[in-house]
Amino acid sequence: KGVGDYTAAAIASFGFNLPHAVLDGNVYRILARYFGIETPTDLPAAKKAFSRLAQELLDEANPAQFNQAMMDFGALCCTPAKPGCPTCPMQKNCRALAGSSS
């Protein structure tokens, strides 16, 4: 009690290297942009869908490293404002970039 999904997943992943996807704002943004998901992330159904997707993508052999990389990627490249799309290594299949006018 008192520990939410994010904290529980972070402790499991970073503390014990267990295969639990960690979803923060950066990860939500990456997944939404890359897969072209327009559903608001604050809806309960969306949270479940994003959680399921993140868990499917998780590198279960290296969960802590994968989770940290996702959060760092969202903080450094796939940023909320002025994302680094021109240099993004995932731009080829990114639905948000494909749908943009740039």
Secondary structure, 3 states (H helix, E strand, C coil): CCCCHHHHHHHHHHHHCCCCCCCCHHHHHHHHHHHCCCCCCCCHHHHHHHHHHHHHHCCCCCHHHHHHHHHHHHHHCCCCCCCCHHHCCCHHHCHHHHHCCC
